[in-house]
């Protein structure tokens, strides 16, 4: 049985991050959605995604495939039900297609969530389902806990340095089990507080002197926390990223920098982004109202069910020093922001400027910066990356038409 994670009818609602990756490549907790399902089901997975993304995120279809919705976060009971599907059976909850076991002949129907060709099994348990980009935020702390248990079960952490202060360990020696340090990681003269959740330090990651971490926190492979940083619960720092200042309940997908002081709260950042020194995000409105967020699916601002929501930033975007973002700001792909005052709450892809005015940030300029930034991480900017960016540039023209 071949495992495939499929994009679905909610793909537009997960933009701008899904401009440049399938839904299953989104990170929540420690792992991406694809990585979670691979560990739960004990097999490698492929993607069923758009033609443009398939060149980078592939997946071979077979005669017998287990298709799992990329909007779905795994849990033990759900995994059991998915694993037990027979051929031509679909698992559904209240009209949502969760998973189906089928041949490769029904991929269009599966992506559209149609179930008429399959035998239906209704799932009556609770699910965590990502139908909007902001849903990643309230799930992240629990997903760090779940992934921590999944990754560390039956394994032994690297020893903790004597220079590290583990808060609460003198009263509860069991807390040491809530800290896991992978091979090659370095943690020295830091404060780790796992009383409210686990702290995961990935392979070759670095926690510098004076940093204070309160779990649940995920620091993924080869990432770095700067000296004196304050990292609060719900922080996911994806691989090859650098973080300093304050960070709380936010997801950095990977390969992005927020090295210096400044506050990142209740935010979602893509890959190859850079937040300049003293960049700050507001994550709470002055009147405590629920935050509105630009929705690419409806092409308008929609009220979320969140009181705390900061910045959503797509891949290859960046901002200058002292940039301040209002709560509920969405920045697209390949944009470059600077200037005094707050940027717009919706900044389209491929623009440059700020409150004083915007203009188009040319495709070639974005490619040049991406090539340099990726080269610093020993990653190549490929022709496939170039093709994906060109598609995003063309698909987002309408959002730049009203710029001044």
C-alpha positions as CSV (number, residue, x, y, z in Angstrom):
1,X,0.0,0.0,0.0
2,X,1.4,3.3,-1.2
3,X,1.0,6.4,1.2
4,X,0.1,9.7,-0.4
5,X,-0.7,13.0,1.3
6,X,-3.1,15.0,-0.9
7,X,-3.8,18.7,-1.3
8,X,-7.5,19.4,-1.1
9,X,-10.2,22.1,-1.5
10,X,-8.7,24.1,1.4
11,X,-5.4,24.8,-0.4
12,X,-6.2,28.4,-1.1
13,X,-7.1,29.0,2.5
14,X,-3.5,27.9,3.5
15,X,-1.9,30.6,1.3
16,X,0.6,32.3,1.2
17,X,2.6,29.3,2.5
18,X,1.1,26.9,0.0
19,X,2.1,29.0,-2.9
20,X,5.5,27.3,-2.6
21,X,4.8,24.0,-0.9
22,X,2.1,21.3,-0.7
23,X,-0.1,21.4,2.4
24,X,1.6,18.4,3.8
25,X,4.9,20.2,3.9
26,X,3.5,22.7,6.4
27,X,5.1,22.5,9.9
28,X,3.1,22.2,13.1
29,X,4.8,21.2,16.3
30,X,8.2,19.7,15.6
31,X,7.4,17.9,12.3
32,X,5.7,18.6,9.0
33,X,2.4,17.0,8.4
34,X,4.0,14.5,6.0
35,X,6.6,13.6,8.6
36,X,4.0,13.0,11.2
37,X,2.0,10.5,9.1
38,X,5.2,8.7,8.0
39,X,6.1,8.1,11.6
40,X,2.6,7.0,12.6
41,X,2.2,4.7,9.7
42,X,5.8,3.5,9.5
43,X,6.3,4.2,5.8
44,X,7.5,6.9,3.4
45,X,4.9,9.2,1.9
46,X,4.6,11.1,-1.4
47,X,2.6,14.2,-2.2
48,X,-0.4,14.7,-4.5
49,X,-0.2,18.4,-5.3
50,X,-0.3,20.9,-8.2
51,X,1.6,20.3,-11.4
52,X,3.9,23.3,-10.6
53,X,4.8,21.9,-7.2
54,X,5.1,18.3,-8.3
55,X,8.5,18.8,-9.9
56,X,9.9,19.5,-6.4
57,X,7.5,17.7,-4.2
58,X,6.8,14.4,-6.0
59,X,4.9,11.2,-5.3
60,X,4.6,8.0,-7.3
61,X,1.1,6.6,-7.6
62,X,0.5,2.9,-7.5
63,X,-2.5,0.6,-8.1
64,X,-3.1,0.5,-4.4
65,X,-2.8,3.9,-2.6
66,X,-3.7,5.1,0.8
67,X,-4.6,8.8,0.3
68,X,-4.6,10.9,3.5
69,X,-5.8,14.5,3.6
70,X,-3.0,17.0,4.1
71,X,-5.3,19.0,6.3
72,X,-5.4,16.3,8.9
73,X,-3.2,16.0,11.9
74,X,-2.7,12.4,13.1
75,X,-3.8,11.0,16.4
76,X,-3.7,7.4,17.6
77,X,-7.4,6.5,17.1
78,X,-7.6,8.2,13.8
79,X,-4.4,6.5,12.6
80,X,-6.0,3.1,13.5
81,X,-9.1,3.9,11.4
82,X,-7.0,5.1,8.5
83,X,-4.8,2.0,8.6
84,X,-7.8,-0.3,8.6
85,X,-9.4,1.1,5.4
86,X,-10.1,-1.5,2.8
87,X,-9.7,-1.0,-1.0
88,X,-12.2,1.6,-2.3
89,X,-13.2,2.7,1.2
90,X,-13.2,6.3,2.3
91,X,-13.1,7.7,5.8
92,X,-15.3,10.7,6.2
93,X,-16.3,13.1,9.0
94,X,-19.3,15.3,8.5
95,X,-18.8,15.5,4.8
96,X,-15.0,16.0,5.0
97,X,-12.9,13.4,3.2
98,X,-10.2,12.3,5.6
99,X,-8.6,9.4,3.8
100,X,-9.4,6.9,1.1
101,X,-7.7,3.7,-0.2
102,X,-8.0,3.6,-3.9
103,X,-6.3,3.2,-7.3
104,X,-4.6,6.1,-9.1
105,X,-7.7,6.7,-11.3
106,X,-9.6,8.9,-8.8
107,X,-7.1,11.6,-8.0
108,X,-9.2,14.5,-9.3
109,X,-12.2,13.4,-7.2
110,X,-10.0,12.9,-4.1
111,X,-8.5,16.4,-4.4
112,X,-12.0,17.9,-4.7
113,X,-13.2,15.9,-1.7
114,X,-15.8,13.9,-3.7
115,X,-16.7,10.6,-2.2
116,X,-19.5,9.2,-4.5
117,X,-17.1,6.5,-6.0
118,X,-16.2,5.0,-2.6
119,X,-17.7,3.0,0.2
120,X,-18.1,5.4,3.1
121,X,-17.0,4.9,6.7
122,X,-18.0,7.7,9.1
123,X,-15.4,8.7,11.7
124,X,-17.0,9.7,15.0
125,X,-13.9,10.8,16.9
126,X,-12.4,14.3,17.3
127,X,-10.0,15.6,14.6
128,X,-7.5,18.4,14.2
129,X,-8.2,19.8,10.8
130,X,-6.4,22.6,9.0
131,X,-8.9,24.4,6.8
132,X,-7.4,27.9,7.5
133,X,-3.8,29.0,7.8
134,X,-4.3,30.5,11.3
135,X,-5.4,27.1,12.6
136,X,-1.8,26.1,12.9
137,X,-1.4,28.5,15.9
138,X,-3.8,27.0,18.5
139,X,-2.6,23.5,17.6
140,X,1.1,24.1,17.9
141,X,1.7,23.6,21.6
142,X,-0.1,20.3,21.7
143,X,1.6,19.2,18.5
144,X,5.0,19.8,20.0
145,X,4.0,17.6,22.9
146,X,2.7,14.9,20.5
147,X,5.7,15.0,18.2
148,X,8.1,14.9,21.2
149,X,6.6,11.7,22.4
150,X,6.6,10.2,18.9
151,X,10.2,11.2,18.2
152,X,11.8,10.3,21.5
153,X,10.0,7.1,22.5
154,X,12.5,4.4,23.3
155,X,15.5,6.7,22.7
156,X,18.0,8.3,25.1
157,X,18.8,12.0,25.0
158,X,22.4,13.3,24.8
159,X,23.6,14.3,28.3
160,X,22.8,17.8,29.5
161,X,25.8,20.1,30.3
162,X,26.5,21.0,33.9
163,X,26.3,24.6,32.9
164,X,22.6,24.4,32.1
165,X,20.0,25.4,34.7
166,X,16.9,23.2,34.6
167,X,14.1,25.1,36.4
168,X,12.1,23.0,38.8
169,X,14.5,19.9,38.6
170,X,15.3,20.1,42.3
171,X,11.6,19.5,43.2
172,X,10.8,17.1,40.4
173,X,13.7,15.1,39.0
174,X,11.3,13.5,36.4
175,X,11.4,16.8,34.5
176,X,14.7,15.8,32.9
177,X,12.7,13.4,30.8
178,X,10.9,16.4,29.2
179,X,14.2,17.6,27.7
180,X,15.6,15.8,24.7
181,X,18.9,16.8,23.0
182,X,19.9,15.2,19.7
183,X,23.4,14.3,18.6
184,X,25.7,17.2,17.9
185,X,23.5,19.8,19.6
186,X,25.1,22.4,21.9
187,X,23.4,23.9,25.0
188,X,25.5,25.9,27.4
189,X,24.8,28.3,30.3
190,X,21.1,28.4,29.4
191,X,17.9,28.2,31.4
192,X,15.5,25.4,30.4
193,X,12.0,25.2,32.0
194,X,10.1,22.1,31.0
195,X,7.4,22.4,33.7
196,X,4.7,23.3,31.2
197,X,5.9,21.2,28.3
198,X,8.8,19.4,26.7
199,X,11.9,21.1,25.2
200,X,13.3,19.5,22.0
201,X,16.8,20.4,20.8
202,X,17.4,19.0,17.3
203,X,20.6,17.6,15.8
204,X,23.5,20.1,15.6
205,X,21.3,22.9,17.0
206,X,22.8,25.6,19.2
207,X,21.4,27.3,22.3
208,X,23.7,30.2,23.2
209,X,24.6,31.5,26.7
210,X,21.9,33.2,28.7
211,X,19.0,32.0,26.6
212,X,15.8,31.2,28.5
213,X,13.5,28.5,27.1
214,X,10.1,27.6,28.6
215,X,8.5,24.5,27.0
216,X,6.8,23.3,25.0
217,X,9.5,24.4,22.5
218,X,10.9,22.8,19.3
219,X,14.3,23.8,18.1
220,X,14.8,21.8,14.9
221,X,18.0,20.5,13.2
222,X,20.9,23.0,12.8
223,X,19.0,25.9,14.2
224,X,20.3,28.5,16.6
225,X,19.0,30.5,19.5
226,X,20.9,33.7,20.2
227,X,22.4,34.9,23.5
228,X,19.9,36.1,26.0
229,X,16.9,35.1,23.9
230,X,13.5,34.6,25.6
231,X,11.6,31.7,24.0
232,X,8.1,31.1,25.3
233,X,5.7,28.1,25.0
234,X,4.5,27.2,21.6
235,X,7.7,28.3,19.7
236,X,8.7,26.1,16.8
237,X,12.0,27.1,15.2
238,X,12.3,25.1,12.0
239,X,15.6,23.7,10.6
240,X,18.5,25.9,9.8
241,X,16.9,29.0,11.3
242,X,18.3,31.6,13.7
243,X,16.2,33.3,16.4
244,X,16.9,35.9,19.0
245,X,14.9,38.4,21.1
246,X,11.4,37.2,22.1
247,X,9.4,34.5,20.4
248,X,6.1,33.1,21.6
249,X,3.6,30.6,20.1
250,X,4.9,31.0,16.6
251,X,6.1,28.7,13.8
252,X,9.2,29.4,11.7
253,X,8.9,26.8,8.9
254,X,12.7,26.7,8.3
255,X,15.8,28.4,6.8
256,X,14.7,31.8,8.1
257,X,16.2,34.4,10.4
258,X,15.0,36.5,13.3
259,X,18.5,36.8,14.9
260,X,18.2,40.0,16.9
261,X,16.0,41.6,19.5
262,X,12.3,42.2,18.8
263,X,9.1,40.3,19.4
264,X,7.5,37.6,17.3
265,X,4.2,36.4,18.7
266,X,1.5,34.1,17.4
267,X,2.9,34.3,13.9
268,X,3.7,31.9,11.0
269,X,6.9,32.5,8.9
270,X,7.8,30.6,5.8
271,X,11.3,29.7,4.5
272,X,14.1,32.0,3.3
273,X,12.6,34.9,5.2
274,X,14.6,37.5,7.2
275,X,13.2,39.8,9.9
276,X,15.5,42.7,10.5
277,X,16.8,43.8,13.9
278,X,14.1,45.0,16.3
279,X,11.2,43.8,14.1
280,X,8.1,43.6,16.3
281,X,4.7,42.0,15.7
282,X,1.5,43.0,17.5
283,X,-0.5,39.9,18.3
284,X,-3.4,41.5,20.2
285,X,-5.7,44.3,19.2
286,X,-6.1,47.3,21.5
287,X,-9.8,46.6,21.9
288,X,-9.2,42.8,22.5
289,X,-11.5,42.0,19.5
290,X,-11.0,38.8,17.4
291,X,-8.4,39.4,14.8
292,X,-9.3,39.6,11.1
293,X,-6.9,38.1,8.6
294,X,-6.6,38.3,4.8
295,X,-8.1,35.2,3.3
296,X,-6.9,34.2,-0.2
297,X,-9.9,31.9,-0.6
298,X,-12.5,34.6,-0.3
299,X,-10.1,37.5,-1.3
300,X,-11.2,39.6,1.6
301,X,-10.4,40.1,5.3
302,X,-12.2,37.4,7.4
303,X,-12.7,37.3,11.1
304,X,-10.7,34.5,12.7
305,X,-11.7,32.8,16.0
306,X,-8.4,34.0,17.5
307,X,-7.8,36.9,19.9
308,X,-4.0,36.5,19.5
309,X,-2.7,36.5,15.9
310,X,0.3,38.3,14.6
311,X,2.1,37.9,11.2
312,X,1.8,35.4,8.4
313,X,4.7,35.7,6.0
314,X,5.3,33.7,2.8
315,X,8.6,32.4,1.5
316,X,11.5,34.7,0.3
317,X,10.0,37.8,2.0
318,X,11.9,40.1,4.3
319,X,11.7,43.3,6.3
320,X,14.1,46.0,7.4
321,X,15.2,46.9,10.9
322,X,12.6,48.4,13.2
323,X,9.7,47.1,11.2
324,X,6.4,47.0,13.1
325,X,3.6,44.7,12.0
326,X,0.0,45.2,13.2
327,X,-1.9,42.2,14.5
328,X,-3.4,40.2,11.7
329,X,-0.9,41.0,8.9
330,X,-0.4,38.8,5.9
331,X,2.7,39.2,3.7
332,X,2.9,37.2,0.4
333,X,5.9,35.6,-1.3
334,X,9.0,37.6,-2.4
335,X,8.2,40.9,-0.8
336,X,10.7,43.4,0.7
337,X,9.3,45.8,3.4
338,X,10.9,48.9,4.9
339,X,10.0,52.4,6.1
340,X,8.4,54.0,9.1
341,X,4.9,53.1,10.2
342,X,2.9,50.0,9.9
343,X,2.8,48.1,6.6
344,X,-0.6,47.3,5.2
345,X,-2.4,44.4,6.8
346,X,-2.3,42.6,3.5
347,X,0.9,42.9,1.5
348,X,0.8,41.1,-1.9
349,X,3.5,38.9,-3.2
350,X,6.5,40.5,-5.1
351,X,6.2,44.1,-3.8
352,X,8.9,46.4,-2.3
353,X,8.3,49.4,-0.1
354,X,6.2,50.2,2.9
355,X,3.7,52.7,4.3
356,X,5.2,55.5,2.1
357,X,4.3,53.5,-1.0
358,X,4.9,50.2,-2.8
359,X,6.1,49.1,-6.2
360,X,6.6,45.7,-7.9
361,X,9.6,43.7,-6.7
362,X,10.8,42.2,-9.9
363,X,11.0,38.4,-10.3
364,X,14.7,38.6,-11.2
365,X,15.5,40.6,-8.1
366,X,13.8,38.1,-5.9
367,X,15.6,35.2,-7.6
368,X,19.0,37.0,-7.1
369,X,18.4,37.5,-3.4
370,X,17.1,33.9,-3.0
371,X,20.2,32.5,-4.7
372,X,22.5,34.4,-2.3
373,X,20.4,33.6,0.8
374,X,20.2,29.9,-0.1
375,X,23.9,29.7,-0.9
376,X,24.7,30.8,2.6
377,X,23.0,27.6,3.8
378,X,24.7,25.5,1.1
379,X,21.4,25.0,-0.7
380,X,21.0,25.6,-4.4
381,X,18.3,27.8,-6.0
382,X,17.3,25.4,-8.7
383,X,15.5,25.8,-12.0
384,X,12.5,24.1,-10.3
385,X,12.5,26.8,-7.6
386,X,12.7,29.5,-10.3
387,X,9.7,27.9,-12.1
388,X,7.6,27.8,-8.9
389,X,8.4,31.5,-8.2
390,X,7.5,32.5,-11.8
391,X,4.1,30.7,-11.4
392,X,3.5,32.5,-8.1
393,X,4.5,35.9,-9.7
394,X,2.0,35.3,-12.5
395,X,-0.8,34.0,-10.2
396,X,-0.6,37.1,-8.0
397,X,-0.7,39.9,-10.5
398,X,-4.2,40.8,-9.6
399,X,-3.2,41.5,-6.0
400,X,-0.6,44.1,-7.1
401,X,-2.8,45.9,-9.6
402,X,-4.0,48.5,-7.0
403,X,-0.6,49.3,-5.6
404,X,0.5,52.9,-5.2
